[in-house]
Every structure is written in structure tokens, then in C-alpha cells.
Amino acid sequence: IDYWREIHKRAGYQEISTPIILSRALWERSGHWDHYKDNMYTTLIDGEDFSIKPMNCPGGMLVYKTQPHSYRDLPLRMGELGLVHRHELSGTLHGLMRVRCFTQDDAHIFCTPEQLDDEIQGCLDLVKSVFETIGMRDYRVRISLRDPASDKYVGSEENWEKSEAAIRKAARSLGVEFSEEIGEAAFYGPKIDFVVKDVIGREWQLGTVQVDYNLPERFDLSYIGADNKPHRPIMIHRA
């Protein structure tokens, strides 16, 4: 944790902590209730549905919305050691490799379109630096894209095209070969994954960087631009 705090402070992040239990209304707004509910633990409190968080993103949205923002505030980088719970199927559990509950090194960056490429690059540099520090030099890179034939995704065609173009551009900048996997994107956006092998050759996705135009829209996030008008920020998820 000391190491995590040191590298995030150096990279210009502020540390946040968001609630573990959040209301159904919030998860409906984010899209998790419709697209991820089978993997969520739910509970009834005072006659209303709540869920233990499987992901930290909606909490990050609430932090952003606590105050108005100007383009001068961006990029806004928020890091969290978030405790998440996921209702994994029993057959997918693997000791300490895949569990029902874990603390996730998670970050959410809010930026302008002009800042997007540099912020993705900053995320990739941080992932590579951590992997190098702990001796994980043998990894491959893949980009996970949407399957246009599937209905599991949220957001407009235009936003998906812009975010997938940004992901491809960032992957090329790494200077290594990468594969493209259709249908493996998160329901809200495409991603770059770092895939590592364990001692017996099994592959595990470890680092991930995702570009998201959709959640800022669903949560009506905005910042005031240099033209004194409201604009929608872009969100980057990095774990």
C-alpha cells in the first residue's frame, strides 16, 4: 500500500474511498443492474434494493459530481484501493487467482478529448512500470472490442467508434504485437488488457485500461470549457 500510494502521488492522483454498499438506483443508472446483476450480491435495506459493489466506477462518478469542474481542473486522476465483491460461479474460482472478494487497485481519470491520448499513455506507462518493478516481464497485450451483433453493450455507435479508435492508437504506441478480441469489451467501453502467465502456463488478465464515453453520459457529468459552455468529460478506467 505504501508503494501504491507513492507511485500514484508521483503520477498526480488523489486517493479516494467510496462506499461498499450503494443503491439499486445507482446501479441501474450505471447499467450494472441490467448487464452485471448475476455477478452482484444484493440486499434489502428499509424496503429498498442495494448492492455490495462489484466495481468502483459508480462511486467515482459520485465523487466527481460532488462539485462543479472547469477545464482547468482536468485531467482529474482518482485512485482507490476499493474492496469489491463478485458473485463468481463456483467453477470459475481458483484459490487466490479468482475470488469472490478482493481489494482492487482501481483508478478513474476524467479528461478532455484533447487530453485523452496522453492520459491513456500515462496509464500504460504506469502499468508497465509496476510490472517491471515486480518482475513480470513476460506478458502479452490484447485489445478487447465490442461485438456489434450483441445487445450487451450500452452507448451510441459514435461513442464506441471513438473509444475503439483511441484504444487501437494506444495499443500501437506500445511497440509490441497485440491481438484483437471481439466481444470481450466491458459493457460500457473497449479496453487494453495486459495478460500474464502463471507458473503452469495459464493466462490471466491483470492490468487493464478502458476508455469510456458512456458512463459520463449516463451520470450527466460535465465541465465548463474555455468557451464557458458545459462539455462532457471522457472517463478512463485503469486497474
C-alpha positions as a printed Julia matrix, in Angstrom:
239×3 Matrix{Float64}:
   0.0     0.0     0.0
   2.89    2.38    0.73
   4.3     1.6    -2.74
   0.86    2.07   -4.34
   0.47    5.47   -2.66
   3.97    6.54   -3.63
   3.59    5.81   -7.35
   0.1     7.33   -7.54
   1.15   10.51   -5.77
   4.09   10.81   -8.16
   1.72   10.36  -11.13
  -0.66   13.1    -9.94
  -3.51   11.02   -8.49
  -5.62   11.82   -5.45
  -6.71    8.92   -3.28
 -10.43    8.41   -2.7
 -12.58    5.87   -0.85
 -16.16    5.13   -1.92
 -18.98    3.24   -0.14
 -19.14   -0.55   -0.32
 -22.98   -0.66   -0.43
 -24.82    1.5    -2.97
 -28.45    1.77   -4.01
 -30.14   -0.1    -6.84
 -30.98    3.24   -8.49
 -27.28    3.97   -8.86
 -26.55    0.53  -10.37
 -29.48    0.93  -12.76
 -28.11    4.27  -13.87
 -24.64    2.84  -14.46
 -26.06   -0.14  -16.37
 -24.66   -2.76  -13.99
 -28.13   -3.79  -12.8
 -29.1    -4.79  -16.35
 -25.74   -6.12  -17.54
 -23.93   -7.46  -14.45
 -26.62   -8.27  -11.87
 -25.96  -12.03  -11.89
 -22.49  -11.29  -10.51
 -23.67   -8.9    -7.8
 -24.61   -9.54   -4.18
 -27.82   -7.71   -3.3
 -29.52   -6.9    -0.02
 -32.8    -5.3     1.1
 -32.49   -2.28    3.4
 -35.61   -0.47    4.62
 -37.6    -1.98    1.76
 -35.16   -0.87   -0.96
 -32.67   -2.88   -3.02
 -28.98   -2.22   -2.5
 -25.9    -3.97   -3.84
 -22.42   -4.58   -2.5
 -20.19   -3.03   -5.14
 -18.59   -5.38   -7.71
 -16.81   -2.38   -9.25
 -15.71    1.03   -8.01
 -16.68    3.12  -11.07
 -20.12    4.42   -9.95
 -18.6     5.6    -6.67
 -16.01    7.53   -8.66
 -18.85    9.17  -10.57
 -20.39   10.38   -7.31
 -17.05   11.84   -6.2
 -16.77   13.77   -9.49
 -20.3    15.11   -9.08
 -19.71   16.49   -5.56
 -18.54   19.8    -7.04
 -18.52   21.67  -10.37
 -15.43   21.41  -12.58
 -13.66   23.6   -15.1
 -11.43   22.5   -17.96
  -8.59   23.88  -15.8
  -9.28   21.09  -13.23
  -8.73   18.36  -15.81
  -7.29   15.82  -16.08
  -8.66   14.7   -12.72
  -6.99   11.45  -11.64
  -8.56    9.49   -8.78
  -7.09    6.3    -7.34
  -8.8     3.87   -4.98
  -7.97    0.69   -3.12
 -11.57   -0.48   -3.44
 -12.96   -3.58   -1.76
 -15.24   -5.28   -4.32
 -17.38   -8.43   -4.13
 -18.35  -10.51   -7.16
 -20.69  -13.47   -7.21
 -18.44  -15.72   -9.27
 -19.72  -19.09  -10.43
 -18.23  -21.86   -8.3
 -16.44  -23.43  -11.28
 -14.53  -20.23  -12.03
 -12.96  -19.85   -8.58
  -9.24  -20.64   -8.4
  -7.84  -20.22   -4.89
  -6.25  -16.77   -4.74
  -6.35  -16.25   -8.53
 -10.1   -15.67   -8.83
 -12.13  -15.0    -5.71
 -15.47  -13.61   -4.54
 -13.93  -10.64   -2.73
 -10.74   -8.67   -3.34
  -9.21   -5.22   -2.98
  -8.76   -3.71   -6.42
  -6.12   -1.2    -7.36
  -8.5     1.0    -9.3
  -8.28    4.41  -10.9
 -10.63    6.68  -12.78
  -9.42    9.61  -14.83
 -11.66   12.36  -16.15
 -10.22   14.32  -19.06
 -10.98   16.41  -22.14
 -10.85   14.92  -25.67
  -7.55   16.74  -26.25
  -6.03   15.06  -23.17
  -7.24   11.53  -23.94
  -4.2    10.15  -25.79
  -1.7    11.46  -23.21
  -3.76   10.13  -20.29
  -4.06    6.64  -21.83
  -0.3     6.69  -22.4
   0.25    7.67  -18.76
  -1.84    4.68  -17.66
   0.1     2.29  -19.89
   3.41    3.65  -18.62
   2.28    3.13  -15.02
   1.18   -0.47  -15.68
   4.49   -1.26  -17.4
   6.45    0.35  -14.56
   4.66   -1.72  -11.91
   5.1    -4.94  -13.89
   8.82   -4.18  -14.31
   9.21   -3.44  -10.6
   7.7    -6.77   -9.51
   9.47   -8.79  -12.21
   6.55   -9.52  -14.54
   8.31   -9.05  -17.86
   6.57  -11.85  -19.76
   3.16  -10.6   -20.83
   1.14  -10.12  -23.95
  -1.23   -7.32  -24.9
  -4.74   -7.63  -26.29
  -7.45   -5.14  -27.07
 -10.99   -6.11  -26.23
 -13.64   -4.74  -28.55
 -17.42   -4.78  -28.82
 -19.32   -7.4   -30.77
 -21.7    -5.28  -32.91
 -24.14   -8.2   -33.08
 -24.55   -8.35  -29.3
 -27.03   -6.37  -27.23
 -24.98   -6.43  -24.03
 -23.4    -3.01  -24.62
 -24.57    0.48  -23.72
 -23.99    3.73  -25.59
 -24.08    5.08  -29.12
 -22.28    3.78  -32.22
 -20.41    7.09  -32.44
 -19.02    6.84  -28.92
 -17.94    3.24  -29.44
 -16.17    4.11  -32.67
 -14.29    6.97  -30.97
 -13.28    4.91  -27.95
 -12.18    1.89  -30.03
 -10.09    4.18  -32.26
  -8.38    5.62  -29.15
  -7.69    2.11  -27.81
  -6.17    0.92  -31.12
  -3.96    4.02  -31.32
  -2.72    3.48  -27.77
  -2.04   -0.21  -28.36
   0.07    0.59  -31.44
   2.1     3.06  -29.37
   3.29    0.22  -27.11
   5.52   -1.08  -29.89
   4.58   -4.71  -29.24
   2.3    -7.11  -31.05
  -1.26   -7.2   -29.81
  -4.33   -9.28  -30.55
  -7.89   -8.06  -31.03
 -10.69   -9.97  -29.34
 -14.22   -9.19  -30.46
 -16.92   -9.39  -27.78
 -14.53   -9.07  -24.82
 -15.1    -5.36  -24.17
 -16.73   -4.23  -20.94
 -20.39   -3.35  -21.49
 -19.53    0.36  -21.27
 -16.28    0.54  -23.26
 -13.34   -1.18  -25.03
 -10.07   -1.9   -23.24
  -6.39   -2.76  -23.45
  -5.5    -5.77  -21.32
  -2.11   -6.99  -20.13
  -2.21  -10.79  -19.98
   0.34  -12.69  -17.88
   1.11  -16.4   -17.47
   1.39  -18.25  -14.19
   3.99  -20.95  -13.46
   1.97  -23.68  -15.18
   1.2   -21.65  -18.27
  -2.34  -20.46  -17.57
  -3.14  -16.94  -18.75
  -4.68  -14.27  -16.53
  -5.72  -10.75  -17.41
  -4.02   -8.47  -14.91
  -3.62   -4.83  -15.96
  -6.43   -3.11  -17.87
  -7.03    0.35  -19.33
 -10.52    1.19  -20.59
 -11.9     4.21  -22.47
 -15.45    5.15  -21.54
 -17.68    7.76  -23.15
 -20.85    6.12  -21.83
 -20.83    6.35  -18.03
 -20.1    10.13  -18.04
 -23.17   10.46  -20.26
 -25.37    8.21  -18.09
 -24.37   10.18  -14.98
 -24.61   13.55  -16.76
 -21.06   14.59  -15.89
 -19.82   17.93  -17.21
 -17.1    20.52  -17.01
 -17.06   24.14  -18.13
 -14.8    24.61  -21.15
 -12.71   27.58  -22.26
 -15.78   28.72  -24.22
 -17.68   28.98  -20.92
 -20.07   26.2   -22.02
 -20.65   22.76  -20.47
 -18.84   19.8   -22.04
 -18.83   16.07  -21.33
 -15.58   14.61  -19.92
 -14.18   11.28  -21.1
 -13.51    8.66  -18.44
 -10.58    6.25  -18.35
 -10.74    3.19  -16.09
  -7.38    1.76  -15.07
  -6.76   -1.21  -12.79
